[in-house]
C-alpha cells in the first residue's frame, strides 16, 4: 500500500521499528512499511506505537498538562477530568477545507468539494514534508465497531498530537487488539494527520499547535485520508467523520450496506417488548438528547446504543441490523443540562475531556444552558476572566465533551452486540420553525427515502456557515457522504428493494421538535416529552395507534398521540401538524431546484415522489 510518491527503503523501515520499543516482529509488515515511509517524509523525533492501555492514556494526559494543552479540573467535583482550550481559529469542522478527491469530479457530486487527486496528493505531501520535526509520531491502530464483529472495520492513523491520541482512544477501540486484528489479515484504512507545526531545536511549543493552512482530504477509491493543520474534532479524529462516514459510505456502497450519520436507541414499552430505532439529525439538532432520552411517560424506557454514527447491514435473517462503530461520545456541551439531558450530565461526572467550555472559580466546568443563571465569575473558553456583563459567550457554541460510552448510565447491554441490533424503524429530523409537522410516517420505503433526501435544517455552530440559515442536509449526510449524493440516494432505494425481498422493511418517520408558533415560541415541549412521539411510532409498528392521511404522509389522529398531562391547547396541537398548501408548494419548488443540482445522477423515483407530493397538495 503506497500512499506517497517518494520511494520507501529498507533503511527507513528499520529506523521506524527501532525508534519505538515493542514486539516489532509482531507488527504487520505493511503497517510497519507505511509508518517507515511516513517517518522519512515527516521526520519525527520519535515514534510511539499506541497500545491503548490505561497507563498510556494517563501518561499522555500528564504530557498534555505539562505542555499547557489541558488543565486538570477539581478532582472532588469532576474526578480525573480535564479542560482543553483550542486555538481561536481551530474550533469546528472545516467543510470549506474538506475535499473528496475521486478520480472523476462527477463522482464527488455537487455537495462535495472536489480536487484533482494527483494534484492534491502532491500538494498535501509537500505540506507534510518535515511537518513532524521535533515531535513524536503516534501510530494508532483502531477498530470501528467491536473487535471481531463482522460489521467492524479497521484503520491506522498517525498523528503528532497527543490530544488527538487521547480523543481517538476514547472514540475507538484503539491499541494492540486492533493491530493484532490487522496482523491476522483484516483490511485497514490509512489515515495521516499532522498539526503542521514542526519544532526547531529548543523552540517553545504552543499550547495548541496548529497551522493557518488546513486540509481534510479523502481519496475514496484508495480508501486514504490526509489531514493537515487542525487538531480539532472531526478534522483530526479521523476515525470519526472522515473514516466512519466519508470513506465508510463508499465502502458501504461498494459492499451493499449503509454508513450513516445516525443515533441508535432501544425503546422498551410497558409490555416489556423492545424496539430499536435509528435516527438521522444534522449536527447539534438534538441527536444526543434523543440518544440519551429520559422518557416523561411512565412505563417506557430508552436505552442508548449510539449517539452519532450507525453502520447498517442486512443480516443473515434478512432483517436490518446496525452497530454503533464508535466507543465514545463527542458531544456538544452548550444546551446540555440536568433538564434537557440528565443522562448526559450523569455521564460526565468524571473521566471526561472538555474542550472550549468555561471554568468555574472552584475548578469545575460551565457552559451556556447548563444552569438557569450563569455564575458571577468564570474563566471563558479563551482563558479570559468573564462575567455575565462580558457580552460574549463563556463557552464556545461548539464546545465539546469527550467521554467513554461505557460510562453512560443509559447504555444498553447490547450496545456492543457484534451481530448488531435489529432496526425496527428509521427516523429523519431537522430543526424547522415552519412547514414540517411534529411527526409524519412515510407511506413506504421509497417515500421514506424522499423524506430523508429532502431534510432541511437551520444551521448550527457545529460547522461553518450562517447560524439560522436553512440548508438542505439529505439524511443529515451533507458534509459526510464520500461520493455523489445522487448515487447515494439510488443506493438507499436499491437497499430498500433488497429489504423488500426479505419482507423485513423498517418503517420510516420524520420528526420536528422545533416548530414555532406565531409568537416565536416552540410549540412542542421537547426533551423527555419526545417519548410520546416514540410511543406513537412503536404503536404504529404494533398496529395499535391510529393515523390519518395528509399530503406529507400519515400523522396521528386527534386522539392518536398521548398528550396526557401536557398543557397543550387544541389550537397548539393543530398548529404542530398544520400543513399550509402555499408554503409546501413553495418548498416543493425549492426541493426541485435542489434535486436539479444532481443532474442525471438523481434517481427518477425521487422526481416521481416530488410529483406525487404536488398532486396531493393540489387535491
C-alpha positions in Angstrom: 0.0 0.0 0.0 1.8 3.1 -1.2 0.4 6.4 -0.1 3.1 8.9 -1.1 5.1 9.4 -4.3 8.6 9.0 -2.9 10.2 5.5 -2.6 10.3 3.5 0.6 13.6 1.9 1.6 14.6 -0.9 3.9 16.7 1.6 6.0 13.6 3.7 6.7 11.6 0.6 7.7 14.4 -0.4 10.2 14.5 3.1 11.5 10.8 3.2 12.2 11.0 -0.1 14.0 14.0 0.8 16.1 12.7 4.1 17.3 9.9 2.6 19.4 10.2 -0.3 21.7 7.9 -3.3 21.4 7.4 -6.5 19.6 8.5 -5.3 16.1 8.2 -8.8 14.6 4.5 -9.0 15.5 3.7 -5.8 13.7 2.1 -6.2 10.3 4.7 -5.7 7.7 2.5 -3.4 5.5 1.8 -1.2 8.5 5.4 -1.0 9.5 6.5 -0.2 6.0 3.8 2.5 5.8 5.0 4.1 9.1 8.6 4.0 7.8 7.6 5.8 4.7 5.8 8.5 6.6 8.7 8.8 9.1 11.0 9.5 6.2 8.6 12.2 4.9 7.6 13.9 8.1 10.8 13.3 10.1 9.5 12.9 13.6 11.9 13.0 16.5 10.4 9.8 17.9 7.8 7.2 17.0 5.3 5.7 19.5 3.1 2.7 18.7 0.0 3.1 20.8 -1.2 0.1 22.8 -4.4 1.7 24.1 -3.7 0.9 27.8 -4.9 2.9 30.7 -1.3 3.7 31.7 -0.6 5.1 28.2 -3.7 7.3 28.4 -2.6 8.6 31.9 0.9 9.4 30.6 -0.5 11.2 27.6 -2.8 13.3 29.8 0.0 14.3 32.0 2.1 15.2 29.0 -0.7 17.4 27.8 -0.9 19.1 31.2 2.8 19.8 31.2 2.5 21.2 27.6 -0.3 23.5 28.7 -2.8 22.0 26.3 -5.1 20.9 29.0 -5.5 21.5 32.7 -6.9 19.1 35.3 -10.3 20.1 36.9 -11.1 19.9 40.5 -10.9 16.2 41.3 -13.5 16.4 44.0 -16.0 18.0 41.6 -15.1 16.3 38.4 -12.8 13.3 39.0 -9.9 12.8 36.6 -11.3 15.2 34.1 -9.6 17.9 32.0 -10.2 21.1 30.1 -8.6 22.0 26.8 -8.7 25.4 25.1 -8.1 25.3 21.4 -6.7 28.0 19.2 -9.4 30.5 18.3 -9.1 29.6 14.6 -9.5 25.8 15.3 -12.9 25.4 16.8 -15.1 23.4 14.4 -15.3 21.2 11.4 -14.0 22.9 8.3 -16.3 21.9 5.4 -14.7 24.5 3.2 -11.3 22.8 3.6 -12.7 19.2 3.3 -12.1 17.5 -0.1 -13.3 14.4 -1.8 -10.6 13.5 -4.3 -12.3 10.9 -6.5 -10.7 10.1 -9.9 -13.6 11.9 -11.7 -15.2 15.1 -10.4 -18.7 13.8 -11.1 -18.2 11.0 -8.6 -17.8 13.5 -5.8 -21.0 15.3 -6.8 -22.3 18.8 -6.3 -22.4 18.6 -2.5 -18.7 17.9 -2.0 -15.5 20.0 -2.6 -13.6 18.1 -5.3 -9.9 18.4 -6.1 -7.8 16.5 -8.6 -6.4 13.5 -6.7 -2.9 13.7 -8.4 -2.5 17.5 -7.7 -4.0 17.2 -4.2 -1.7 14.3 -3.3 1.3 16.3 -4.4 0.2 19.4 -2.5 -0.5 17.6 0.8 2.7 15.6 0.5 4.6 18.9 0.2 2.9 20.2 3.3 3.6 17.0 5.3 7.3 17.0 4.4 9.1 17.7 7.7 5.9 18.6 9.4 6.7 16.4 12.5 10.2 17.6 13.2 10.7 17.9 16.9 7.6 16.0 17.6 6.5 12.4 18.3 4.7 10.4 15.7 2.0 8.4 17.3 0.8 5.3 15.5 -2.8 4.4 16.4 -4.3 1.2 15.2 -8.0 1.2 15.8 -11.3 -0.6 15.2 -14.6 1.0 14.4 -17.0 -1.4 15.9 -16.4 -4.2 18.4 -13.2 -6.1 17.5 -14.1 -9.3 15.9 -17.5 -8.1 14.8 -18.3 -9.0 11.1 -19.6 -5.4 10.9 -16.3 -3.8 12.2 -13.7 -2.0 10.1 -10.0 -1.4 11.0 -7.8 1.6 10.4 -4.4 3.1 11.4 -3.9 6.8 12.0 -0.6 8.6 12.6 -0.6 11.9 14.3 1.7 14.3 16.1 -1.0 15.5 18.6 -1.3 13.7 21.9 -4.7 15.4 22.3 -5.8 13.5 19.2 -4.4 10.3 20.6 -6.4 10.7 23.8 -9.5 11.6 21.9 -9.1 8.6 19.5 -8.6 6.3 22.4 -12.0 7.4 23.7 -13.8 7.3 20.4 -12.5 4.0 19.1 -11.2 0.6 20.1 -7.6 1.8 19.8 -4.5 -0.2 20.5 -2.9 -3.6 20.5 -6.0 -5.7 19.9 -6.8 -3.7 16.7 -3.2 -4.1 15.5 -3.5 -7.9 16.1 -6.6 -8.0 14.0 -4.7 -6.3 11.2 -1.9 -8.7 11.6 -4.4 -11.5 11.3 -5.3 -10.3 7.8 -8.0 -7.6 8.3 -8.0 -4.8 5.7 -7.3 -1.4 7.1 -7.8 2.3 6.2 -4.7 4.5 6.4 -5.1 8.0 7.9 -2.4 10.6 8.1 -2.7 13.6 10.4 -0.3 16.4 11.4 -0.9 19.7 13.1 1.6 21.2 10.7 3.7 22.9 13.4 7.3 21.5 13.3 9.6 22.4 16.2 13.1 23.7 15.8 15.7 22.6 18.5 14.9 24.5 21.7 11.8 26.1 20.3 9.0 26.6 22.8 5.8 24.7 21.8 2.4 26.3 21.5 -0.3 25.2 24.0 -2.5 24.3 21.0 -0.3 23.8 17.9 -2.0 24.1 14.6 -1.5 25.8 11.2 -3.3 28.5 9.4 -3.3 26.2 6.3 -5.8 23.4 6.8 -6.8 20.4 4.7 -9.0 17.3 5.4 -8.6 15.2 2.2 -10.2 11.9 1.3 -9.3 9.5 -1.6 -12.4 7.3 -1.9 -11.1 4.8 -4.5 -7.9 4.0 -2.5 -9.5 4.5 0.9 -7.0 7.0 2.2 -7.3 10.1 4.5 -4.9 13.0 4.9 -5.4 15.8 7.4 -3.2 18.8 8.0 -3.2 21.9 10.1 -6.1 21.3 12.6 -6.2 19.4 15.9 -9.9 19.9 16.5 -12.7 17.3 16.5 -13.7 15.7 13.2 -10.8 17.5 11.4 -8.3 15.4 13.3 -10.0 12.5 15.0 -10.0 10.8 11.6 -11.7 7.6 12.7 -14.9 9.6 13.2 -16.4 11.6 10.4 -13.6 11.1 7.9 -13.4 7.3 8.1 -16.7 6.2 9.7 -18.8 8.3 7.3 -16.9 9.7 4.3 -14.8 6.6 3.5 -17.2 4.1 5.0 -20.1 5.4 2.9 -18.1 4.5 -0.2 -17.2 1.1 1.3 -20.9 0.7 2.1 -22.0 1.5 -1.4 -19.5 -1.0 -2.9 -20.2 -3.7 -0.4 -24.0 -3.3 -0.1 -24.6 -1.8 3.3 -25.1 1.7 4.8 -22.8 4.0 6.8 -25.0 6.7 8.3 -25.0 9.8 10.5 -27.5 8.2 12.9 -28.0 7.5 16.5 -29.4 4.2 17.7 -31.8 3.7 20.6 -33.6 0.8 22.3 -37.2 1.7 23.3 -39.0 -0.7 25.7 -42.7 -0.4 26.1 -44.6 -1.1 29.4 -45.4 -4.5 27.9 -41.7 -5.3 28.0 -41.3 -5.5 24.3 -38.3 -3.8 22.9 -37.7 -1.9 19.6 -34.6 -0.4 18.1 -34.8 2.8 16.2 -32.1 4.6 14.1 -32.4 8.4 13.7 -30.6 10.9 11.5 -30.3 14.5 12.6 -27.9 17.2 11.4 -25.2 18.1 13.9 -26.3 19.9 17.1 -30.0 19.3 16.4 -30.8 17.1 19.3 -29.2 13.8 18.5 -27.6 13.4 21.9 -30.8 14.4 23.7 -32.7 11.7 21.8 -29.9 9.1 22.2 -30.0 9.6 26.0 -33.7 10.3 26.4 -35.3 10.2 29.8 -39.0 9.5 29.0 -41.5 11.6 30.8 -44.2 8.9 30.4 -44.4 6.1 33.0 -43.5 2.6 32.0 -41.4 3.5 29.0 -37.6 3.3 28.9 -35.0 4.4 26.3 -31.5 2.9 26.3 -28.5 4.1 24.3 -26.8 2.1 21.5 -25.1 5.1 19.9 -25.4 8.8 19.6 -23.9 9.8 16.2 -23.0 7.1 13.7 -24.6 3.8 12.7 -23.5 1.1 10.3 -26.4 -0.9 8.9 -26.4 -4.2 7.1 -29.0 -6.9 6.1 -28.3 -9.8 8.4 -28.4 -13.5 7.6 -32.0 -13.5 8.9 -33.0 -10.8 6.3 -33.5 -8.2 8.9 -31.8 -4.8 9.0 -29.1 -4.8 11.7 -27.0 -1.9 13.0 -23.9 -1.3 15.1 -22.5 1.9 16.6 -19.0 1.8 15.3 -17.8 4.3 18.0 -16.7 3.7 21.6 -17.4 7.1 23.0 -19.4 10.4 22.8 -18.0 13.6 21.3 -21.0 15.8 22.2 -21.9 19.4 22.0 -21.9 20.9 25.5 -24.0 24.2 25.2 -27.6 23.5 25.9 -26.9 20.2 27.8 -28.3 20.4 31.3 -30.0 18.4 34.1 -33.3 19.5 32.5 -32.5 18.9 28.8 -30.4 15.8 29.1 -30.0 14.5 32.7 -28.4 11.2 31.3 -25.6 13.1 29.6 -24.9 15.1 32.7 -24.7 11.9 34.7 -22.3 10.5 32.1 -20.0 13.5 32.5 -19.4 13.0 36.3 -15.7 12.3 35.6 -13.1 10.8 33.3 -14.1 13.4 30.7 -12.1 15.7 28.5 -13.9 19.0 27.9 -12.9 21.4 25.1 -13.6 25.1 24.9 -16.1 25.2 27.8 -15.8 27.7 30.6 -14.2 27.0 34.0 -15.7 28.0 37.4 -13.9 29.5 40.3 -13.9 26.2 42.1 -12.4 24.3 39.2 -15.4 22.8 37.5 -16.9 23.4 34.0 -19.8 25.5 32.8 -21.5 26.3 29.5 -24.5 28.3 28.3 -27.7 26.4 29.2 -26.1 24.3 31.9 -27.8 26.3 34.6 -30.7 28.7 34.6 -28.4 31.6 35.6 -24.7 31.9 34.9 -22.1 32.0 37.7 -21.0 35.5 38.7 -17.4 34.9 37.5 -15.8 32.4 35.2 -12.7 31.8 33.0 -14.1 31.7 29.5 -13.0 29.3 26.7 -10.3 31.7 25.6 -8.8 31.8 29.1 -10.1 35.3 30.0 -11.9 36.5 33.1 -15.7 36.5 32.4 -18.8 37.9 34.0 -22.5 37.9 32.8 -21.8 41.5 31.7 -19.0 40.5 29.3 -21.3 40.4 26.3 -19.8 37.2 24.8 -20.4 33.5 25.4 -18.4 32.0 28.2 -18.2 28.7 26.3 -17.7 28.4 22.6 -21.1 27.5 20.9 -19.4 24.3 19.5 -17.6 23.4 22.8 -17.4 19.7 23.4 -17.1 16.8 25.8 -15.3 13.5 25.0 -16.3 10.6 27.2 -16.4 6.8 27.0 -19.8 5.3 26.1 -19.4 2.7 28.8 -19.8 5.5 31.3 -23.3 6.3 30.1 -25.9 5.2 32.6 -28.4 4.5 29.8 -26.1 2.4 27.7 -27.9 -0.8 26.6 -26.4 -4.2 27.5 -26.5 -5.0 23.7 -24.6 -1.9 22.6 -21.6 -3.9 21.6 -23.5 -6.9 20.1 -21.1 -8.0 17.3 -24.1 -9.0 15.1 -25.8 -5.7 15.6 -29.3 -4.9 16.8 -32.4 -5.3 14.7 -33.7 -1.9 13.4 -37.5 -1.6 13.5 -37.8 2.0 12.3 -35.8 4.8 10.9 -36.3 8.5 11.8 -35.3 11.6 9.9 -35.4 15.0 11.6 -34.1 18.5 11.5 -34.6 21.9 13.0 -37.5 23.6 11.3 -39.5 26.6 12.6 -42.3 26.0 10.0 -43.7 23.6 7.4 -42.6 20.3 8.9 -45.1 18.7 11.4 -44.2 17.2 14.7 -44.2 13.6 13.3 -45.1 12.1 9.9 -45.0 8.4 8.9 -43.8 7.7 5.3 -46.1 5.7 3.1 -43.4 3.2 2.1 -39.6 2.9 1.8 -39.3 5.0 -1.3 -41.4 7.8 0.2 -39.1 7.5 3.3 -36.1 7.9 1.1 -37.7 11.1 -0.3 -38.2 12.4 3.2 -34.6 11.6 4.0 -33.3 13.2 0.8 -35.2 16.5 1.5 -34.3 17.1 5.1 -33.6 20.8 5.7 -32.3 22.2 8.9 -31.4 25.6 10.3 -27.7 25.9 10.5 -25.9 25.4 13.9 -22.5 26.3 15.3 -21.1 22.7 14.7 -20.0 23.7 11.2 -19.1 26.7 9.1 -21.9 28.8 7.8 -24.5 31.4 8.9 -26.3 30.2 12.1 -30.0 30.0 11.5 -29.8 29.8 7.7 -31.8 26.9 6.2 -29.9 24.4 4.2 -30.8 21.0 2.6 -29.0 18.3 4.5 -30.1 14.9 3.0 -30.1 12.1 5.5 -28.0 14.5 7.7 -25.1 13.4 5.5 -24.4 16.6 3.5 -20.9 17.1 5.0 -20.2 13.4 5.3 -21.2 11.5 2.1 -18.0 10.4 0.4 -19.4 10.3 -3.1 -22.1 11.7 -5.4 -25.3 12.1 -3.3 -27.4 11.3 -6.4 -25.8 7.9 -6.4 -26.2 7.8 -2.6 -30.0 8.2 -3.0 -30.0 5.4 -5.6 -28.1 3.2 -3.2 -30.8 3.8 -0.5 -33.6 3.0 -3.0 -31.8 -0.2 -4.1 -31.2 -1.1 -0.4 -34.9 -0.9 0.1 -35.6 -3.3 -2.8 -33.2 -5.8 -1.2 -35.0 -5.4 2.1 -38.4 -5.9 0.4 -37.2 -9.3 -0.9 -36.9 -10.4 2.7 -40.2 -8.8 3.7 -38.4 -7.1 6.6 -38.6 -3.4 5.7 -38.4 -1.0 8.7 -41.0 1.8 8.8 -39.7 5.4 8.2 -40.8 8.5 10.1 -39.9 12.2 10.1 -39.9 14.4 13.2 -39.5 18.1 14.0 -39.2 19.1 17.7 -38.5 22.7 16.8 -41.7 24.0 15.2 -42.6 27.5 16.4 -45.9 29.4 16.7 -46.7 32.8 15.5 -45.2 34.3 18.7 -41.9 32.7 18.0 -42.1 30.2 20.9 -41.6 26.4 20.5 -45.0 24.6 20.1 -43.7 21.3 21.5 -42.0 21.0 24.9 -39.4 18.5 23.6 -36.8 16.7 25.6 -38.3 13.9 27.8 -41.7 14.6 26.2 -40.4 13.4 22.9 -41.0 9.9 24.3 -44.7 10.5 23.4 -43.8 10.6 19.7 -41.7 7.5 20.1 -44.7 5.8 21.7 -46.9 6.7 18.7 -44.2 5.2 16.4 -43.9 2.0 18.4 -47.7 1.6 18.5 -47.8 2.2 14.7 -45.4 -0.7 14.4 -47.7 -2.8 16.5 -50.8 -1.6 14.6 -52.4 -0.2 17.7 -52.0 3.6 17.0 -54.4 5.5 14.8 -53.3 7.7 11.9 -54.8 9.8 9.2 -53.5 10.6 5.8 -52.1 14.0 4.9 -50.2 15.4 1.9 -46.8 14.8 3.7 -47.7 11.3 5.0 -49.6 9.7 7.9 -50.0 11.8 11.0 -51.6 11.0 14.4 -55.4 11.3 14.6 -56.8 13.9 17.1 -56.6 11.3 19.9 -53.7 9.3 18.4 -50.9 11.0 20.3 -50.5 10.5 24.1 -50.9 14.1 25.4 -52.0 13.1 29.0 -50.6 15.6 31.5 -49.4 18.1 28.9 -50.7 21.7 29.0 -51.3 21.9 25.2 -54.3 23.6 23.8 -56.2 22.1 20.8 -55.1 25.1 18.7 -51.5 24.5 19.6 -51.7 20.8 18.7 -53.4 21.6 15.4 -50.5 24.1 14.7 -48.0 21.3 15.4 -49.4 19.3 12.5 -50.6 22.1 10.2 -49.7 21.8 6.5 -50.0 25.1 4.6 -50.6 24.4 0.9 -48.9 27.5 -0.4 -45.9 27.2 1.9 -45.5 23.5 1.0 -45.8 24.2 -2.8 -43.1 26.8 -2.4 -41.0 24.2 -0.6 -41.6 21.7 -3.4 -40.2 24.3 -5.8 -37.1 24.6 -3.6 -36.7 20.8 -3.5 -37.0 20.7 -7.3 -34.1 23.2 -7.5 -32.1 21.2 -5.1 -32.7 18.0 -7.0 -31.7 19.7 -10.2 -28.2 20.1 -8.9 -27.7 16.3 -9.2 -28.5 16.3 -13.0 -28.9 12.8 -14.4 -27.5 11.2 -11.2 -30.8 11.9 -9.5 -32.9 8.7 -9.4 -36.2 9.0 -11.3 -38.0 7.7 -8.3 -37.3 10.9 -6.3 -38.7 13.1 -9.2 -41.8 10.8 -9.1 -42.1 11.3 -5.3 -41.9 15.1 -5.7 -44.6 14.9 -8.4 -46.8 12.8 -6.1 -46.4 15.4 -3.3 -47.5 18.2 -5.6 -50.5 16.2 -6.7 -51.5 15.5 -3.1 -51.2 19.2 -2.3 -53.3 20.1 -5.3 -56.0 17.7 -4.2 
